[in-house]
Amino acid sequence: MNRRDFIATGMLGAAAAMAGCQGPACAGKRCAGRKPLFHVAMAGYTYNKFSLDQTLADLQKYDVHYLCVKDFHLPFNANSAQIAEFRRKCADHGVTPYGVGPIYMDTTDDVKRFFDYAAALGVGVLVGVPGEKGPDGKKRSSRKMCEAASALCPKYGIKFAIHNHGANPKTGVPTLYPTIPATYELIKDLDPMMGFCMDVAYTFADGYDPAEIVRKYASRIFDGHLRNISIPDNGSSGTTAHRGVIDYLPFFRALTDAGYDGCLGLELANAFPNNPHWIPESLGYFRGLIAAV
């Protein structure tokens, strides 16, 4: 870190920690709740304009140890030697690839192919968006594709996390698995390793309380994307974490209460690299809130 990043991260983390425990029940004392078990990670898409070497150097600089891998850093057709080299580079920087995706899937053959990709890399989570085209040519949520993924989860020992992409038309994002409640109705009777990568910003923009979603669907949440937004009803309006409209403290408390022990990837692709300071600021703020929990 340079001096500016270090100061920004430290000040934001300290401010978040001090702000997080002011309820009457605490009375200035340290909360006696459960310790958070989850990890702040990096969503690979944040670094879609950067090489793997540049990405890993940044993760090492910012003390981030978990990465959800995208195909621009490790191609879907990577051979065993390329995968071994990828893992070596990650290890050299203290980074663990814990998942892959989000990956868009068009056929049941795609589902099998991407499970093979995740298994070859040795990760435990596949973030997927399996869709089928409707008569209008637009992709729709697909029960058939979800059933195909559900059948493979226990065989591979890999969790399948569907990424919600927002139901609010103001976001400009297609309603493919728009919300977690809607997607749950589609998969609730499938294998319990079928669940969600919870995009907190889209969840909030669609009018849901992220903490309440965690409390209701905790057993099916396997990954998450963290960022803040500047406009309440637009899940794509990015801003640095401490300036946004989402209050993340209740969300982190709900995850802690639920015993969530997975990763939460910082995803700032729309703002980065034009606003590189958003990464250390957001990491510092989120870490401060987690320390407060």
N, C-alpha and C positions, 0 to 999 in steps of 0.2 A: 504494500500500500504506500502511496505517497502521503505526504503530511496532511494534505487537504482531505483525502479519503479517510485517513485514520481519525482525524478530529471529527469529521461528519458522522462516521460510524459510531464512535465512542459517545458523542453527545446525544445522538438519537437513541442509542441503546439505553443510556442512563436515564434519559427523559421518559422513555417507555416504561422502564422498570419502576421508576418512582410513581408514574401515573397509574400503574396497574393495580394497586392494592390500597384503595381508599374507602372501601365500604365500611359501614359501621361495625360489621362483625369482626373486621380485622383490627380496628382500633390501633393502627400503626404497627401491629405485630406481623411477623411472617406468617403467611397462610399455611395451614397444616394439611393442605390437600395433597392429592397424588402427584408424583413427579412426572412431567411430560416424558414420553418415551419415543416420540417421533423426531425426525431429522429434517432440517431445512436443506433441501437439495437444489439442483439446477435442472429446469426443463431444457432439454437440448435445443428446442426451437429458438430460445433466446439468442443462441449463437449461430443462427443459420447463415450469417454473412462472414463467419470466421472459420479458420481451419481448426482441426482437432488440436494441434499443438498450441495455438493461441487460446483456444477454449480451456484446455487443461491448465495452462499457465495462469489464466485468470482465476480458475477455481482454486488453485493452490494459493494464489495471492489473497483471496477472500476467505480462505479457510472453509471451503465447501467440499465435502467428501463424498457426495453421492450425485450421480448423473443419470437422467433418463435419456437414452440414446436415440438420436435421429439418424436417418439413413444417409444424410449428407456427411456424417462423420464416420459411419460404418455402413457401406452399401449392402442392400438386401442380398446381393449375390456374392458377398465376401466369402472367401475360402478359409480353411482352417488356419493357414499361415497368417492371413490378414487379421483374423479374429484374435489369434495369439498375440500379434504385434499390437493390436488395439488394447488388449487387456494389459499388456506390459507397460504401455505408455500411461494408461490410467493408474496403474499401481505405482509407477515412478513418481506420480504427482499426488499420491495419497487419495485417489478417487476410485470409488466402487461403482461400476455400472449396475444399477439395481433394476432397471426396466427399459423397455423400448417403446417408442411411439410419441405422440399418437400416430397410428397407421390406419389409413383409409383402405377399406377392403370392399371389393365389388362382387366377388364370387366365393362360394364355399371352398374352392381350391385355394383362393387367396388366404383364407383363414388358416388352412393347414400349412401353407408355405410360411406364413409369418409366425406360427407357433414353432416351426422348425428353426427359423431365424433366432427367435428368443431363446430357444433351448440351446442352440449352438453357442450363443454368447454366455449362457449360464445365468440368466436373470430370472427373477421370480414373478415379474409383472409384465403383462403385455397390455399397453394402452391402445385400444382399438376403436374404430368407428366403422362397423360393418353395415353397409347400406345396399339397397336395391333401387334401381331406377323405376319410377312410375311411368304411366302413360305420357306424362308431360315432359319426360326426360330428366326430371329432378330426382335426386336420391331421397329415399325415405328410410326410416327405421325399419329393420327387418327381423321379424321373429325367426324366420328360416335361418338367417345368418347367425343369429344369437344361439339357436339350437346347435348349430355346427360347432361354434366356439365352446358351448357348454359341454359337449361330448368330449372335447379334447382337453379341457382343464385338468381333470383328474389323471388322464393318461400322461400328460406332460408335467404335472405338478406345478403348473403356472396359472396364476390368477389373471383373469381377463377383466380389465377396467375400461368401461365405456365412458368416453369423454362427453359431457354435456356441452352443447354449443349455443344455448340460449333460445328462448321462445319469442323474445321481444323483437318485432319486426324492425324497430329503430336501430338495432345492432347491425343490420345488413347481413347477418349470418343465417344460412339455411337452417330450417328447423329439422335437423337430423339429430335424433336423440336430444330434444330441446332441453328437457329438465330431468332432474333425478327422480322426482315422483312419477312422472310419466314413463320414464324408462323402467323404473322398478315394476310397474304394472306389467311390462312386457317380459321381464325376466324373473319375477319373484318365485316361480315354480321350477326354475332351472337350477343347475348345480350351484351350491353356495359360493363357489369360486368365481362366479359371474357377478361383477359388481361395477364400481364406478371409479373414474378419476374425476374428482369433484373440482370443477372450475368455479372458484369462489366468486369471482367477479360476475360471471353470467348468472350464477345462482341468485346473487343479490339483486342484479338488474332485473331479474324476472319476478321480483317481489317477495322472495323467500328470505327467511332469517337463516343464514348459513349455520349458526349454532344449533338451531332447531332441526335442520336437515341432518346434521351429524347425530343428534340425539335419536332421531327416528331411524336412520339408515346406517348406523355405525358399523354394523357387521358386514356391510357390503361396500364400504369405502376402502379402497386399496391404494389410492394415490390421490394427489391433489395438485392444483396449480394456484399459486399465490401471485396476486398483483392487486393494486388498488386502482380505482377509477375516479374520474373527476365529475362525471354526470351520473346521477342515480339510476337512470333508466337506459344506460348504454354500457353494456359489458365490455365494449372495446375501447372506451375512452380512458387511456392509461394515464397514470401519474405516479410519482414516487409514493411509497407506501404510507408515509406519515402525513401526506397532504390529501389523501383520498377520502371518500365518503363512507367507506366500509370500516366499521369498528371490528378489528380483528381479535381483540382480547376475549370476548365471549366465545368466539369460534375456537380459539386455542384452549380455552377452559373446557369446552365441550369435548374436544378431542382427548384432552387429558383425562377427563372423567370417564370417557369411554374406553380408555386404555389403548388408544390407537398407537401402533408402534411402527408405522410405515414412514414413507417420505412425503414431503410437500415441496414441489419444485417451484422455484421462483421463475416466472415467465414474463419477460419484459420485451418481447420481440418487436412490438410496434414502436417502442421508444428507443431501443438500442440498435445501433451504436451512437445515435445522435445525442443521447443523454446518458453517457457512460456512468455519471455519478449516481444515477438512480439505483444501480446495483448495490454499491456499498451502503448507500443510505437505506435502501429497503431491507437489506440483510441485517443491518444494525438495528433497525426499528423492530423487525419481526423477532430477532433474537432477544431484544429487550422485553418485549411482551411475553415471550415464552419464559424468560427468567422471572417475570412478575407472577406468572401462573405457578 
